[in-house]
Amino acid sequence: MARPPLLGGYFLLTGRESFGERMLRRRLARGKEDPARLDERRGIASVARPDGPLLWLHGASVGESVSLLEMIRRIGEKRPDLSFLLTTGTVTSAQVLADRLPARCVHQFVPLDIRPWMQRFLDHWQPDLVVLAEGEIWPVLLDETAQRGIRVAMINARMTGRAHRRWRLARRTAAALLAGIARVQAQDKVTGNRLISLGLPPERLEVTGTLKEGSAALPHDENERLRLAGALGGRPCWLAASTHDGEEVMAAEAHSQAMRSWHKLLLIIAPRHPERGPAIAADLRARGDRVALRSAGEEITPETRIYVADTMGEMGLWYRLCSVSFVGGSLVPIGGHNPFEPAALGSAILHGPHVDNFADIYSRLSSNQAALTIKEATFGSSVASVLEPDEAARMAHAAWTVCSEGADVTEQAMDLLMAMLDRVD
């Protein structure tokens, strides 16, 4: 494959190590890199490559990487000779994955898309097949794998309107890069059409839905669930999950309104970025709320009105405890977060209007009365009404039904990858 034409020198610039080092320094200063594993971002492996065939899967962040775990486990059962390399690009994802990797699977941070770093990475790992989850187009990665004859599949593909508009300015480059992808399974028709418009051959595309629909339910510590349930003592509780700046105060105000109908109600806030926990607790206390902070070891007491759950890897615990969940990133223009997790665990779903990241599934949930779109002004009254046991149970069952319809997405992805691996063999 000929190297793709450059766009205004951009790919040449971003391919330089000096550019990569500057980016790493900025990210490190902002707490977005693990200083002990920074060399992995330069393509320097921290562990040896296992013997035998290797499948490399990349998930952009927490949600994408976790959605791959069930598939890795099941492929591993069918192919005991196969090892797995799972890469991500965020510190949070590495923390979540630390204790959840399936057998024969190692985690590394993905190198920046810098040619010498990607070459070093590929020289070490020598993957037999590369699987990219989501819809990122990596120019150097795709060029280097094509030069080496390594097949690439894209599963769970999703391309935002912003990314599509950017790549339309470099349609020739996009077409040359997409030519290096053997097969694509897209989350929705919109993504499929966008990729075809950029030059992906239509015969390489199928629309299968999102892999997150087939993910295993989030894990939890049952002993801890029982302990917390005991601390609640029968109090009703609801969850504000994956919240962003501004949504915590909205949730607290909604909680005050809902408490007029549910006097012993507890709000659990699980922020998207747990490191914000202490600041969130301080802001809420300044409002006069009685707050307990999980990272500080503070317990839920009868006087606690809000519990800030600022820990990693415990979302399965909160969804199981709460019959109603507001899924954040949706009352502020973030694009929303994964509704499959609460749906799989029997929690009724509330969300704001900004759900572009999951537009298809939220539309399906809405049309089946399986989720409720709320506004800031109606947040509290919505929480109070959905907390009614019959309504919460009805919505939770409807959401589970809708999300279960796509559970074969994992099977389709597995079938594709197994067939591609057979061709490698």
HUKATA-V99353 format. One record per pair of residues at least 12 apart in sequence whose ideal C-beta (glycine too) atoms are under 8 Angstrom apart, sorted by sequence separation. I is the first residue (numbers start at 0). J is the second residue. D is the distance in whole Angstrom. If there is no record, write none. Layout:
# HUKATA-V99353
I&J&D + I&J&D
This chain:
# HUKATA-V99353
71&83&5 + 254&266&4 + 280&292&5 + 291&303&5 + 326&338&6 + 338&350&7 + 93&106&6 + 191&204&5 + 289&302&5 + 290&303&7 + 293&306&7 + 23&37&6 + 71&85&7 + 289&303&6 + 290&304&7 + 291&305&8 + 293&307&6 + 371&385&6 + 56&71&7 + 85&100&7 + 93&108&7 + 129&144&6 + 191&206&5 + 251&266&7 + 277&292&7 + 289&304&5 + 290&305&5 + 291&306&5 + 292&307&5 + 293&308&5 + 294&309&5 + 326&341&7 + 335&350&6 + 183&199&6 + 190&206&8 + 250&266&6 + 276&292&6 + 288&304&5 + 289&305&7 + 290&306&8 + 291&307&7 + 293&309&6 + 294&310&6 + 335&351&8 + 348&364&7 + 23&40&6 + 177&194&7 + 237&254&8 + 276&293&7 + 277&294&7 + 288&305&5 + 290&307&6 + 292&309&7 + 293&310&5 + 324&341&4 + 23&41&8 + 67&85&7 + 83&101&7 + 188&206&6 + 250&268&6 + 276&294&5 + 277&295&8 + 335&353&6 + 85&104&6 + 87&106&7 + 134&153&7 + 180&199&7 + 185&204&6 + 187&206&6 + 334&353&6 + 335&354&3 + 338&357&6 + 54&74&7 + 83&103&6 + 84&104&8 + 85&105&7 + 86&106&7 + 88&108&7 + 129&149&6 + 131&151&7 + 177&197&6 + 178&198&7 + 183&203&6 + 185&205&7 + 186&206&8 + 237&257&8 + 331&351&8 + 333&353&6 + 334&354&7 + 335&355&7 + 336&356&7 + 337&357&7 + 350&370&6 + 352&372&6 + 19&40&8 + 64&85&6 + 82&103&5 + 83&104&4 + 84&105&6 + 85&106&5 + 86&107&5 + 87&108&7 + 88&109&5 + 128&149&7 + 129&150&7 + 130&151&8 + 131&152&7 + 132&153&8 + 177&198&5 + 182&203&6 + 183&204&5 + 184&205&6 + 185&206&5 + 186&207&8 + 187&208&8 + 247&268&6 + 273&294&7 + 329&350&4 + 330&351&4 + 332&353&5 + 334&355&5 + 335&356&5 + 336&357&7 + 339&360&7 + 348&369&7 + 349&370&7 + 350&371&8 + 351&372&7 + 19&41&7 + 81&103&7 + 82&104&7 + 83&105&7 + 85&107&8 + 86&108&7 + 87&109&7 + 117&139&5 + 121&143&6 + 127&149&7 + 128&150&6 + 129&151&5 + 130&152&5 + 131&153&5 + 132&154&6 + 133&155&6 + 134&156&4 + 177&199&4 + 178&200&8 + 181&203&7 + 183&205&7 + 184&206&8 + 185&207&7 + 186&208&6 + 283&305&6 + 318&340&6 + 324&346&4 + 326&348&6 + 329&351&4 + 330&352&8 + 331&353&7 + 334&356&4 + 335&357&5 + 338&360&6 + 342&364&8 + 348&370&4 + 349&371&5 + 350&372&6 + 351&373&6 + 352&374&7 + 64&87&5 + 82&105&8 + 84&107&6 + 86&109&4 + 117&140&6 + 121&144&7 + 126&149&6 + 128&151&8 + 129&152&7 + 130&153&8 + 131&154&8 + 132&155&5 + 133&156&7 + 134&157&5 + 174&197&6 + 175&198&8 + 180&203&7 + 182&205&8 + 184&207&5 + 186&209&5 + 247&270&7 + 318&341&5 + 322&345&8 + 323&346&6 + 324&347&7 + 326&349&7 + 329&352&7 + 330&353&7 + 333&356&8 + 334&357&8 + 338&361&6 + 347&370&8 + 348&371&7 + 350&373&7 + 351&374&7 + 371&394&7 + 63&87&8 + 128&152&7 + 130&154&6 + 133&157&6 + 134&158&4 + 173&197&4 + 174&198&3 + 283&307&8 + 322&346&6 + 323&347&5 + 324&348&6 + 325&349&4 + 326&350&5 + 329&353&5 + 347&371&8 + 349&373&5 + 351&375&8 + 370&394&7 + 112&137&5 + 114&139&5 + 118&143&6 + 131&156&8 + 134&159&8 + 173&198&6 + 174&199&8 + 315&340&8 + 319&344&5 + 321&346&6 + 322&347&6 + 324&349&7 + 325&350&7 + 328&353&7 + 329&354&5 + 369&394&6 + 52&78&8 + 61&87&8 + 75&101&6 + 112&138&6 + 113&139&7 + 117&143&5 + 121&147&7 + 136&162&8 + 235&261&5 + 242&268&6 + 314&340&6 + 318&344&4 + 319&345&8 + 323&349&7 + 335&361&7 + 338&364&6 + 368&394&7 + 54&81&6 + 56&83&7 + 58&85&7 + 60&87&6 + 75&102&6 + 112&139&5 + 153&180&5 + 156&183&5 + 170&197&6 + 237&264&7 + 239&266&7 + 242&269&7 + 243&270&8 + 280&307&5 + 318&345&8 + 319&346&8 + 342&369&8 + 52&80&6 + 53&81&8 + 54&82&7 + 55&83&8 + 56&84&7 + 57&85&8 + 58&86&8 + 59&87&7 + 60&88&7 + 61&89&7 + 64&92&5 + 68&96&8 + 75&103&6 + 112&140&6 + 121&149&8 + 134&162&7 + 151&179&6 + 152&180&7 + 156&184&6 + 157&185&7 + 170&198&7 + 235&263&7 + 236&264&7 + 237&265&8 + 238&266&8 + 239&267&7 + 241&269&7 + 242&270&5 + 243&271&6 + 279&307&6 + 318&346&5 + 328&356&8 + 369&397&4 + 370&398&6 + 51&80&5 + 52&81&5 + 53&82&5 + 54&83&5 + 55&84&5 + 56&85&5 + 57&86&5 + 58&87&6 + 59&88&6 + 60&89&5 + 72&101&4 + 75&104&7 + 114&143&7 + 151&180&5 + 152&181&6 + 153&182&7 + 154&183&8 + 155&184&7 + 156&185&4 + 157&186&5 + 167&196&8 + 234&263&5 + 235&264&5 + 236&265&4 + 237&266&6 + 238&267&5 + 239&268&5 + 240&269&5 + 241&270&7 + 242&271&6 + 280&309&8 + 315&344&7 + 349&378&8 + 368&397&6 + 369&398&4 + 51&81&7 + 52&82&7 + 53&83&7 + 54&84&7 + 56&86&7 + 57&87&7 + 59&89&8 + 61&91&6 + 65&95&7 + 71&101&5 + 72&102&8 + 136&166&7 + 151&181&6 + 152&182&5 + 153&183&5 + 154&184&5 + 156&186&6 + 157&187&7 + 163&193&4 + 167&197&7 + 234&264&7 + 235&265&7 + 236&266&7 + 237&267&7 + 238&268&8 + 239&269&7 + 241&271&4 + 279&309&7 + 367&397&5 + 51&82&6 + 53&84&6 + 55&86&7 + 60&91&7 + 61&92&5 + 64&95&8 + 65&96&7 + 68&99&6 + 150&181&5 + 152&183&7 + 153&184&7 + 155&186&6 + 166&197&5 + 234&265&5 + 236&267&6 + 238&269&7 + 244&275&7 + 276&307&5 + 369&400&7 + 50&82&8 + 60&92&5 + 64&96&6 + 68&100&8 + 152&184&8 + 158&190&5 + 247&279&5 + 251&283&6 + 277&309&7 + 338&370&7 + 349&381&6 + 369&401&5 + 49&82&4 + 68&101&6 + 71&104&6 + 145&178&8 + 157&190&5 + 163&196&8 + 276&309&2 + 349&382&7 + 364&397&8 + 367&400&7 + 58&92&7 + 61&95&5 + 65&99&8 + 138&172&7 + 142&176&7 + 145&179&4 + 156&190&6 + 163&197&7 + 231&265&7 + 248&282&7 + 265&299&7 + 275&309&7 + 364&398&6 + 367&401&5 + 141&176&5 + 144&179&7 + 158&193&5 + 247&282&7 + 248&283&8 + 251&286&6 + 274&309&7 + 158&194&6 + 247&283&7 + 273&309&4 + 349&385&7 + 136&173&7 + 142&179&7 + 251&288&6 + 268&305&6 + 270&307&7 + 273&310&6 + 364&401&6 + 138&176&6 + 141&179&5 + 156&194&7 + 248&286&7 + 263&301&8 + 265&303&7 + 266&304&7 + 267&305&8 + 268&306&7 + 273&311&6 + 347&385&5 + 363&401&5 + 141&180&7 + 265&304&7 + 266&305&5 + 267&306&5 + 268&307&5 + 269&308&4 + 270&309&6 + 84&124&6 + 136&176&6 + 265&305&7 + 266&306&7 + 268&308&7 + 269&309&8 + 136&177&7 + 265&306&6 + 267&308&6 + 360&401&8 + 84&126&7 + 360&402&7 + 330&373&8 + 347&390&7 + 269&313&8 + 347&391&5 + 269&314&6 + 330&375&6 + 347&392&8 + 258&304&8 + 348&394&7 + 347&394&4 + 269&317&5 + 325&373&8 + 330&378&8 + 347&395&5 + 131&180&8 + 346&395&6 + 254&304&7 + 267&317&5 + 345&395&5 + 348&398&6 + 134&185&8 + 254&305&7 + 347&398&7 + 57&109&6 + 157&209&8 + 267&320&7 + 325&378&8 + 342&395&8 + 49&103&7 + 155&209&6 + 251&305&6 + 267&321&6 + 345&399&7 + 155&210&4 + 49&105&8 + 134&190&6 + 154&210&6 + 155&211&8 + 271&327&6 + 342&398&4 + 343&399&7 + 33&90&5 + 36&93&8 + 270&327&8 + 271&328&7 + 325&382&8 + 341&398&7 + 342&399&5 + 31&89&7 + 32&90&7 + 31&90&6 + 46&105&6 + 323&382&6 + 342&401&7 + 343&402&7 + 30&90&8 + 33&93&7 + 134&194&8 + 338&398&7 + 342&402&4 + 46&107&7 + 45&107&7 + 323&385&5 + 44&107&7 + 323&386&6 + 339&402&5 + 322&386&7 + 338&402&7 + 67&132&6 + 271&336&7 + 66&132&7 + 322&388&7 + 39&107&5 + 40&108&5 + 42&110&4 + 64&132&8 + 230&298&6 + 231&299&7 + 323&391&6 + 39&108&4 + 40&109&8 + 41&110&6 + 55&124&6 + 63&132&5 + 230&299&4 + 232&301&7 + 322&391&4 + 40&110&6 + 41&111&8 + 63&133&5 + 230&300&8 + 322&392&8 + 39&110&7 + 40&111&6 + 42&113&8 + 53&124&6 + 55&126&4 + 36&108&6 + 41&113&8 + 53&125&7 + 54&126&7 + 57&129&8 + 227&299&7 + 42&115&7 + 53&126&5 + 54&127&7 + 55&128&7 + 57&130&7 + 59&132&7 + 241&314&8 + 322&395&7 + 42&116&4 + 53&127&6 + 54&128&5 + 55&129&5 + 56&130&4 + 57&131&5 + 58&132&5 + 59&133&5 + 240&314&7 + 33&108&7 + 41&116&5 + 42&117&6 + 48&123&6 + 52&127&5 + 55&130&7 + 57&132&7 + 58&133&7 + 250&325&7 + 40&116&8 + 42&118&7 + 43&119&7 + 44&120&7 + 48&124&6 + 54&130&7 + 56&132&7 + 59&135&6 + 42&119&4 + 48&125&7 + 240&317&7 + 41&119&7 + 42&120&4 + 132&210&7 + 240&318&7 + 44&123&5 + 238&317&5 + 44&124&7 + 238&318&7 + 42&123&8 + 246&327&5 + 249&330&6 + 238&320&8 + 246&328&8 + 238&321&4 + 242&325&8 + 236&320&6 + 237&321&5 + 240&324&5 + 243&327&6 + 246&330&5 + 236&321&5 + 237&322&7 + 238&323&7 + 239&324&8 + 240&325&7 + 241&326&6 + 242&327&4 + 243&328&5 + 245&330&7 + 246&331&6 + 236&322&8 + 237&323&4 + 238&324&4 + 239&325&5 + 240&326&6 + 241&327&4 + 242&328&8 + 245&331&5 + 235&322&7 + 237&324&7 + 238&325&7 + 240&327&6 + 241&328&6 + 244&331&7 + 23&111&7 + 237&325&7 + 239&327&6 + 243&331&5 + 22&111&6 + 66&155&7 + 227&316&7 + 231&320&7 + 243&333&5 + 19&111&5 + 63&155&7 + 224&316&6 + 228&320&7 + 220&313&8 + 223&316&6 + 227&320&6 + 19&113&4 + 218&312&8 + 219&313&7 + 18&113&7 + 224&319&6 + 241&336&4 + 219&315&4 + 220&316&7 + 224&320&7 + 240&336&7 + 241&337&8 + 16&113&6 + 19&116&6 + 217&314&6 + 218&315&5 + 219&316&4 + 14&112&8 + 15&113&7 + 217&315&3 + 13&112&7 + 14&113&6 + 16&115&6 + 216&315&7 + 13&113&7 + 14&114&5 + 16&116&7 + 219&319&6 + 240&340&8 + 217&318&7 + 240&341&7 + 238&341&8 + 238&346&7 + 99&218&7 + 256&378&8 + 257&379&5 + 261&383&6 + 264&386&8 + 217&340&6 + 256&379&3 + 257&380&8 + 260&383&4 + 216&340&8 + 255&379&7 + 256&380&7 + 259&383&8 + 13&138&8 + 14&139&6 + 214&339&7 + 253&378&4 + 254&379&7 + 257&382&4 + 261&386&6 + 211&337&6 + 217&343&7 + 249&375&5 + 252&378&7 + 253&379&4 + 256&382&8 + 257&383&4 + 260&386&8 + 212&339&6 + 216&343&5 + 217&344&7 + 252&379&7 + 256&383&7 + 10&138&5 + 211&339&5 + 216&344&6 + 250&378&7 + 253&381&8 + 254&382&7 + 10&139&8 + 214&343&8 + 249&378&6 + 253&382&6 + 257&386&7 + 209&339&8 + 3&138&7 + 3&142&7 + 2&142&6 + 70&210&7 + 0&142&7 + 66&209&8 + 67&210&7 + 70&213&8 + 66&210&5 + 69&213&7 + 0&145&4 + 66&211&5 + 69&214&6 + 237&382&6 + 0&146&7 + 68&214&8 + 69&215&5 + 66&213&8 + 68&215&7 + 66&214&5 + 209&357&8 + 212&360&8 + 62&211&7 + 65&214&7 + 237&386&7 + 209&359&8 + 209&360&7 + 235&386&6 + 6&168&7 + 10&172&7 + 6&169&4 + 6&172&6 + 4&171&6 + 5&172&8 + 3&171&7 + 4&172&6 + 3&172&4 + 189&359&8 + 4&175&7 + 187&358&8 + 3&175&4 + 187&359&5 + 2&175&8 + 3&176&6 + 186&359&7 + 1&175&7 + 0&175&7 + 0&178&6 + 0&179&6 + 91&272&8 + 212&402&6 + 212&403&8 + 212&404&8 + 213&405&7 + 212&405&3 + 213&406&5 + 212&406&6 + 213&407&7 + 160&355&8 + 213&408&5 + 214&409&7 + 159&355&7 + 209&405&7 + 212&408&5 + 213&409&3 + 159&356&8 + 208&405&4 + 212&409&8 + 213&410&7 + 210&408&5 + 157&356&8 + 209&408&6 + 210&409&6 + 213&412&8 + 208&408&5 + 207&408&5 + 210&412&6 + 207&411&5 + 207&412&7 + 205&411&8 + 99&312&8 + 98&312&7 + 95&311&6 + 94&311&5 + 95&312&5 + 94&312&7 + 91&311&7 + 184&411&7 + 184&412&6 + 184&415&6 + 182&415&6 + 182&419&7 + 181&419&7 + 30&274&7 + 155&408&8 + 155&412&7 + 154&412&5 + 154&415&7 + 154&416&8 + 152&415&6 + 152&416&7 + 152&419&6 + 150&419&6 + 150&422&8 + 150&423&7 + 62&336&7 + 62&337&5 + 130&416&6 + 128&416&7 + 128&419&6 + 128&420&6 + 127&420&7 + 128&423&6 + 127&423&5 + 73&409&7 + 70&409&5 + 74&413&6 + 78&417&8 + 81&420&7 + 69&409&6 + 73&413&6 + 77&417&7 + 70&412&6 + 74&416&7 + 78&420&7 + 70&413&6 + 74&417&7 + 70&416&8 + 54&416&7 + 54&420&7 + 52&420&7 + 52&423&7 + 52&424&7
